[in-house]
Amino acid sequence: MDFRYLGNSGLKVSEISYGNWLTHGSQVENEQAKACVKAALEAGITTFDTADVYANTKAESVLGEALEGVRRESLEILTKVYWPTGPGGPNDAGLSRKHIHESINASLKRLKTDYVDVYQAHRYDTETPLEETMEAFADVVRSGKALYIGVSEWTAEQLQEGHRLARELHISLVSNQPQYSMLWRTIEAEVVPASEELGIGQVVFSPIAQGVLTGKYKPGAELPAGSRATDDKGGSNMISRYLNDDVLTRVQELQPLAAEAGLSLSQLAIAWVLQNPNVSSAITGASRPEQVTENVKAAGVKLDDALLKRIDETLGGIVERDPAKTAQNSPQTRPGR
């Protein structure tokens, strides 16, 4: 495993991190989930990403149990706050001082730890003053419950303002967690340049586009049984945008390029996002331990410029690049159940 600094901080994270969004507490039984975490640790992964909303808090609990007994100082644990949890009361969502303080305490209890390495705003809260949010995060850091602050799917302007306030409060906003893959490149035009200037690193999710870039979805074929595309707990909503013959045909045309590089298609996809120097880590999930073993082989892989150009030529116009999509992915009002 190779390691990278998280933004311009002194914290190193594993190039490939393990996330349990649509698996732990939802798609995968607890023992299987723990086996995946064990495989991640054995593969050299030290960075684990979760959120309180995943499986309505169950994912954090499963991860906490899976990591119990592992030397805490050898891990980087990231979790998030924003989306509704619990019964969905009026203050059970958002980035208010109340919700942040209640959420960090609950997350630490579920994760069985005294602190998280990075506490992340899971989206931008349009209904809470940013000053209130950042002051609450500063309190979390000063209380020792988090070491650094991060965000997820913030626009360039939101990152700039959040970073300014963080500096005034003497806390470190070091990361952004956006969706990023060969097929979804909306951060490249604005978010990445702003992040480079601010010293913020990307911890990207869905590098294999919810499984589309594994090549298992074939044009004109039925959806594989048990795949994310058939998951009624949320996975199918995210992947549906890619399930058309044009996208799936072009993805199949990447197979020989991956073979030439000595990689599987999923390894090529993960290695591709890691070519971006602003990417600190790529989050991968797994429902089986062997998927973890497969994914980590993308660490340290260097893709030459000629191959990157051929990938772009193969995918052509199906790539989403519109920077406005980042703002569109965040709710315009605070979500509720």
N, C-alpha and C positions, 0 to 999 in steps of 0.2 A: 504494500500500500504506500502511495505517495501522499504527502501532506502539503497543505497550502495555508498561508495566513488568511484569516478572515478579514477582508478589507485591509486597512492599514493598521489594524490592531496587532497586538503581540500574540493573539490566540491562534493556534494552528488547529485545523480540522482535517479530517481525512478527505481526500479528493472525492471519494464515493461515500456517501452517508446512507444510513438506513432509515427509512420512514415507514410509519404504520398507519397511513391514512385510511385506505379502504380494505384493510386486512384485519388487523388485530381488533378483537371485540366485535367484528362484523362478518367478514367473509370466511375467516380462518379460525378454527378451534384454538383454544388457548395453548394447548400443548404443542401444536404445530407452529403457532406463532413464536413460542419460546425456542423451538428448534431453529427457526429462521434467525432469531437474535443470536443464538449460540453460533450459528454458521457465520454470521456477520463478524462477531468477535474473533473467531478463529481465522477469518480472512484478513484481519487487520483493520477492520472498520472500527473507529472510535467515536464517531459522531452519529447521534441518534436524534431524529426529529419526530415530534408528535404535536398534538394540540388537544385542548380540553374538549373541543366539539367532536373530535373523531369518535364515532360510535357513542356519542353523548357521554363522554368521559371514560368509557370502558377501555379505550385504546391506551390511555395513560396508565391505567391500572395494570393492564397486561404487560406493558413495557417496564413498569416499575418492578413487577414480580420477576420478569425475565432477567433484569439487570441486577437483581438482589445478590449480594455477595461479591460482585465485581468491584475492584478497587475504584472508588469514585473519582480519584484524581486522574485516572487513565481514560476517563470518558468526557465527552462534550455532549451535554443533553440540552436540546432546544425544545421549547414548547411555545404555545401561542394563546392569545386571548382576543376575543371580539364576538364570535358567533354565539347564538343562544345555546345555553346549557341548562340542565335541570328542567324544571317544569315550564320554563319560558315566561317568567314574570317580567314586569316592566323594566327591571334593572338587571335581568339575567343575560344581557347582551351589550355590546358596545365597548367604548374605551373611556367610560367615566371613571373617576377616582374610586367610587364604590365598587364597580364591577372589577376593575383591575386588582384591587387589594383583596377582594374576596376570591377572585380566580387564582391568583398566585398561591394563596394559602392552600386552596383545594388541590391545585396541581401538584404542589410539593408533597402533600399527603399521599396522593395517588402514586406519584413517582418514587416514593420512599426515599426522598433526598432532602437535604437542608437548603439546597440552592439549585438553580439551573444556570447553565453557562450563558445562554442567550434567551431572553424573554421577548417574544415577538408580537407586534400588533398584526393580527391576522388579516385585517383590511383597514382602510382609512375610515374613521368614523366622522361622517358629515354633520352629526348632531351634537357632538361634544367639542368644546373649544380645544384646539390642539395644545394650548398652554396647559390646560387641566390634565390632558393625557400625559404630556411629557413630564409634568411635575409629579404625577403619580408614579410614572416609571422611574423617576429619579429617587423617589422614596423607596421603591422596591430595591433599587441598586444599593442605596445607602444602608438599607436594613440587612444587606447581605443575602437577599433571597434570589438575586440574579447578578451576574457579573457584567453582562453587556445587554444592550437593547438592539432589537432588530425589528423589521417590518416585513409585510408581505403584500405584493401587488400594489405598491404605491407608485404614483406617477413621478416624473422627474421633479415637478414643482413641489409635490408633497414631500419628497425626500429632501429637497433643499431647505424647506421651512422646518421640517422635523430635525434635521441636522443642526440648523442654526440654534434652535431652542435647546437641543441636547448640549451643545457647546456652552451655551450660557449657563446651563445647570450643571456643567462639569461631569456629564456622563457620556458614555461612548455609544453612539448609534453606528453599528458596524456592518449591518447586513440587511439585505432585501431578499425576499423569497418569491420570485416570480415563476410563472410557467415559462419554460424555454426548451425548445427542441429544434431539430431540422425543419419541422413543419410549422412551428410557432415561434417567430422571431421578433415579436412586437417590442421587446426591450432594447433592441439594437440601436434604433435611431435616436432615442432621447434618454432612456433610463440608464443605459450603460455609460454614455459620456458623462452624465451628471454624477453617477456613482464613482467613476474614476476620479473626477475632480474632488469629490467629497471624501474619498477613501472608504467607500462602502463596497463590500463584496457581495456577489450574488450566490445564494444557496438555492439552486434551481430545482423545481419539481417537474415531474412528467417528462424527463429527457427522452423516454421512448414513446411519448405521446399516448399514454394510457394503454400501451401494448401494441399499438398499430405498427410501430417501428421494429417489432419483433418479426414481422412478416407472416404472422399466423392467420391474419385476416386476408382472405383471398377474394379478388374481384369475382362477383357472380356466384360465390359459394355461400352456404349457410354459415351463420355465426358459430364458432366452436362452442360446444356445450361447456358450461361452467366458466366461460371467459368473462372479462369485465364488461363486454358489450351486452351480456345477458343479465348483468347484476341489477336488480331492481332497488338496491339500497343507495344508489347514487352514481355508480360507475358508468352505467349506460348513458347518462346525461352528458358526461364529459366527453365521451368517445364518439358520440353520434355524428359530430361534425366531420369526422374523417371517413365515415363508412359509406363512401361512394366509389364507384369503379375507377374514376380518374385518379383519385388519391391512392387507392389500393394497388392499381396497376403500376404507378410510378414507384411506389414503395417496393414492389416486387423487382423492379428494374435496378434497385440498389443492391440486390443480393450478390451479383457478380463483383461489384465494387468491394463489398465487405470481404468476399472470398479472396480477392487479390491482396487485401491487406492482412489476411490471416485472421479475420475476426468474424464472429457471428454478426447478424444484422443488429441485434440489440447492443452488442459491444461497440459496434461502429457508431450507433446513435449516442451512446453515453460518451464515448471518446470524442465525438464531434462537439458536444457542448463544452467539454473540458479544454478545447482548443482556444476558447475565448479567455483571455487572460484576466478578465474581470470576474470570471466564475471561480469561486472558492471551493465549491463542492456541488456534486450532482446527487440529488436524493433518489434512491431507488427503493422500491418495495419488493415484497416477495410473498408468495403463498406457499412456496416450497423451498427448503434449504438449498437445493441444487441451483435454484435461480440466483441466489445470493452468490454462490461460487462462480456462476457464469458471469454475473455483472461485474465483479471486482477485477476481472481480467482486462477491463477497459482502463484501469488506473495506469498512469504513466505512459500511455500510448500516444505517439506523436503522428499526426496525419499530415502528409506533405501537401503543398499548395495545389499540386496537380490533381490530387484526389479530391480535395475540397471543391475545386472548380467543377470536377465531373459530377459531384453530388449536387451542386447547384444547378447544373445543366439538366440533370436527370429529373429533379423535382420541379424545375421551371416555375410556372405561375401558380402552383397549388400552395406555395408557402405564404403564410399570413405574416405580413410585416407592418400593418397599420398600428402606429403607436397609440392611437385613440382607443384601441381594444383594451389596454390596461385599465383605463378609467372605467370603461364599460363593464369590466369584470367585477367592479366593486359596487355594492348597493348604494343607491342614492339616498336612501333613508335607512335608519337603524333597523336591522332585521328582528323579527319576532317569530315565535312559534305559532 
